[in-house]
């Protein structure tokens, strides 16, 4: 059985890598892409998604999402990492044929989940605002979604904490209120955060090899990654990039690559620790405990990075063969 997913994304260079991974792997049925602000503006991110749909002949829907958080002031597009339009040095053209679904992303999510009860996995690799809006409009979807897989957060495992503040990861920091709503809802959530995404690494040589062996798809990944890799080299001193968004797709394909820890999760929604994700993972009882009544969710704490890198490489190379 192919796993049906809706990929909620803010494309975004590593988002493009994740979208192509989801489209490439035969075990995934990419039903829809919903866009959200974050790495790029909602206009640029939606155009980028439609560009990919047209360039690589996706059959999935694309639905445009919200342009701002549910409560906090917008942070703005992550231009320093992803460039002015989200795809680094590559400016995606307006699609000639592909167009967005007329429904807003949150309504598309609700309708699609209700039409496929128990079958849809929501994979989110951007701010969680669209998912929170869907919960507000139709709270009953918690019993209809198969699973929610989130690239976001940082729990201090393996020495990894925040990437936009000392303790906050970007997707959660962009809308902490939405994240707290999603993590405390009564549905199964798996968080693939910096604790594991920064344990996997696409080296510059690895991406060069993708270009050499991955045809049209590998060439696109190489082209779009140039700006991203310059950021990693100039700001972090690394020759390559961490495997952020594609790790969420890897979890859906092969969950056994990850070691998980269970426990309820809360998100700090204001102050200097805004965006901090905290999991209670022991059974200790406290007089005051805002975690105690929340559902047990799962957090990735370790990953088999070698197998993940091989899975990504093989998926892209095999997928590229259909383009000649």
PyMOL commands that set and color helices and strands:
alter all, ss='L'
color gray80, all
select helices_A, chain A and resi 13-24+42-55+79-82+105-115+129-137+139-143+157-159+170-174+176-183+194-197+204-213+215-236+245-253+255-257+305-323
alter helices_A, ss='H'
color red, helices_A
select strands_A, chain A and resi 3-9+28-35+61-63+120-124+147-151+189-192+201-203+240-242+258-263+265-267+277-279+297-303
alter strands_A, ss='S'
color yellow, strands_A
deselect
rebuild
show_as cartoon
